[in-house]
Amino acid sequence: MDDLRSLEFLAQNSKEIIEKQVDSYRQQHSYAGTIIGVTVLFIPFFLNGLDGTLQLIQFISILPIGFFIGSILLMLSIFRTRPLDQAFSVKKYHELMDKTYKEILLYEIAANTNSYNKNNTLTEKGAKRYSRGVGLTTVAIFISIVLLLANKFIAIEKVPAKVQIVNTHKKVLTNATADSTNTEPGVTGIVPPAK
C-alpha cells in the first residue's frame, strides 16, 4: 500500500507541474499580446511627436521604429507555436481499463514526464523570443523618448516669413464715397457696372 501512495504522490505532483507549465505558457501569451498592443499604440504617437524636427532626428527615428517592428514580429511568433502537450490523453482511457491501478499510475507518471520534456523545448524557445521582444521594446522606447526630448529642447531656427500687407480698405472706401447712388443697405464699396 505504501508503494501505491508514493506513486499517487508522484502522479499528482507531475500533473501539477504540467498544469503550472501550461499556465505559465498562457500567461506569456497574454503578456506578449499586451506588449504588441502597447507598441502598436505608441508608434503613431512617437511619429506624431517628430513632426517638424531636424532631418537628423527623423533619420535616427528609423532605428526605434525598426526595433518596434522586430519586437512585434517576435511577439507574434510566440502565438504561432503549437499548443503544449497536456499529458494524459483521453484516447488512452480505453486501453487503460484493463490495467491495474499501479500500472495506470506508472503510465500517468511516464506520460506527464514525457509531456513536460516535450513542452520544455517549446517554452524555452517562447521564453527566449519573449525576452528578446521585451528587450527590443525597452531599447526602442528609451531611444524614442530621448529623440522626443531632443526634439523639444533643440530649437529649429526658422527663417522669418516676409509678409506684404496690402491695405485694400482705403480703396473700398474711396469707391463707396464716389458712388453715392448706391442704395443697397449694408453694402459698401460696390460699383455698378454702368458707372
C-alpha positions in Angstrom: 0.0 0.0 0.0 2.9 2.4 0.7 4.1 1.7 -2.8 0.9 3.0 -4.3 0.9 6.1 -2.1 4.3 7.1 -3.4 3.1 6.5 -6.9 0.0 8.6 -6.3 2.1 11.4 -4.9 4.4 11.3 -8.0 1.4 11.2 -10.4 -0.2 14.1 -8.6 3.0 16.1 -8.4 3.8 15.5 -12.1 0.3 16.6 -13.1 0.6 19.8 -11.1 3.9 20.6 -12.8 2.3 20.2 -16.2 -0.5 22.5 -15.2 1.9 25.1 -13.9 3.9 24.9 -17.2 0.7 25.4 -19.3 -0.4 28.3 -17.1 2.9 30.0 -17.4 2.8 29.5 -21.2 -0.7 31.1 -21.4 0.4 34.0 -19.2 3.4 34.6 -21.5 0.9 34.7 -24.4 -1.2 37.2 -22.6 1.9 39.4 -21.8 3.0 39.2 -25.4 -0.4 40.4 -26.6 -0.3 43.3 -24.2 3.2 44.3 -25.4 2.0 44.2 -29.0 -1.0 46.4 -28.2 1.1 49.0 -26.3 3.7 49.1 -29.1 1.2 49.5 -31.9 -0.4 52.4 -30.0 3.0 54.0 -29.1 4.4 54.1 -32.7 1.9 56.7 -34.1 2.3 58.9 -31.0 6.0 58.8 -31.4 5.9 59.6 -35.1 3.4 62.4 -34.5 5.8 63.9 -31.9 8.5 64.2 -34.5 6.6 66.5 -36.9 8.8 69.4 -37.9 12.0 68.2 -36.5 15.5 68.2 -37.8 16.3 65.7 -40.6 18.9 64.1 -38.4 16.4 63.3 -35.7 14.0 62.0 -38.3 16.7 59.8 -39.8 17.6 58.4 -36.3 13.9 57.7 -35.6 14.1 54.8 -38.1 16.1 52.9 -35.5 13.4 52.7 -32.8 10.8 52.0 -35.4 12.8 49.0 -36.6 13.2 47.8 -33.0 9.4 48.1 -32.5 8.7 46.1 -35.7 11.2 43.5 -34.7 9.6 43.2 -31.2 6.1 42.9 -32.7 7.3 40.1 -35.0 9.0 38.3 -32.2 5.8 38.5 -30.1 3.7 37.3 -33.0 6.0 34.3 -33.4 5.1 33.3 -29.9 1.5 33.0 -30.9 2.4 30.7 -33.9 3.8 28.0 -31.7 1.9 24.8 -31.4 -0.1 24.1 -28.2 1.5 22.4 -25.3 1.0 18.7 -24.6 -1.5 18.1 -21.8 -0.1 14.8 -20.7 -2.6 12.1 -20.0 -4.6 11.5 -23.3 -8.3 10.8 -23.3 -7.7 8.4 -26.2 -5.8 6.1 -23.8 -8.7 5.5 -21.4 -10.0 2.5 -23.3 -6.5 0.9 -23.3 -6.0 1.5 -19.6 -9.3 0.0 -18.4 -7.7 -3.5 -18.3 -4.6 -2.3 -16.3 -4.1 -2.4 -12.6 -4.1 0.8 -10.5 -0.3 0.6 -10.2 0.1 0.3 -13.9 -2.2 3.3 -14.5 -0.2 5.4 -12.1 3.1 4.4 -13.7 1.6 5.2 -17.1 0.4 8.6 -15.9 3.8 9.5 -14.4 5.5 8.4 -17.6 3.1 10.5 -19.7 3.5 13.6 -17.6 7.3 13.3 -17.7 7.2 12.8 -21.5 4.9 15.8 -21.9 7.0 18.0 -19.6 10.1 17.2 -21.7 8.3 18.0 -25.0 6.8 21.2 -23.6 10.1 22.3 -22.1 11.6 22.9 -25.6 8.6 24.9 -26.7 8.5 27.0 -23.5 12.3 27.7 -23.7 12.0 28.9 -27.3 9.0 31.1 -26.4 10.8 32.5 -23.3 13.8 33.5 -25.4 11.6 35.2 -28.1 9.7 36.9 -25.3 12.8 38.1 -23.6 14.3 39.4 -26.9 11.0 41.2 -27.7 10.8 42.8 -24.3 14.5 43.9 -24.7 13.9 45.4 -28.2 10.8 47.2 -26.9 12.6 48.6 -23.9 15.5 49.9 -26.1 13.1 51.3 -28.7 11.1 53.2 -26.0 14.3 54.6 -24.5 15.6 55.8 -27.8 12.3 57.3 -28.8 12.0 59.1 -25.5 15.5 60.5 -26.0 14.6 61.6 -29.5 11.3 63.3 -28.4 13.2 65.1 -25.6 15.9 66.2 -28.0 13.2 67.4 -30.4 11.7 69.6 -27.6 15.0 71.1 -26.5 16.7 71.6 -29.8 15.2 74.7 -31.3 15.0 74.8 -35.1 16.0 78.2 -36.3 13.2 79.2 -38.7 13.7 81.9 -41.3 11.2 84.7 -40.7 8.5 84.8 -43.3 8.1 88.0 -45.3 4.6 89.3 -45.4 3.4 92.1 -47.6 0.4 93.9 -46.2 -1.9 95.3 -48.8 -4.3 97.9 -47.5 -7.5 97.3 -49.5 -9.7 99.1 -47.0 -8.9 102.6 -48.2 -9.6 101.7 -51.8 -13.0 100.4 -51.0 -13.9 103.5 -49.0 -13.0 105.8 -51.9 -15.1 103.9 -54.3 -18.0 104.0 -51.8 -17.9 107.8 -51.5 -17.7 108.2 -55.3 -20.8 106.2 -55.8 -23.4 108.0 -53.7 -26.3 106.5 -55.7 -25.7 103.1 -54.2 -28.9 102.4 -52.4 -28.4 98.9 -51.2 -28.3 98.9 -47.4 -25.3 97.3 -45.7 -23.3 97.0 -48.9 -20.4 99.5 -49.3 -17.8 99.7 -52.0 -19.8 98.1 -54.8 -19.7 100.0 -58.1 -22.4 99.2 -60.6 -21.1 98.1 -64.0 -22.8 101.1 -65.8 -20.7 103.6 -63.9 
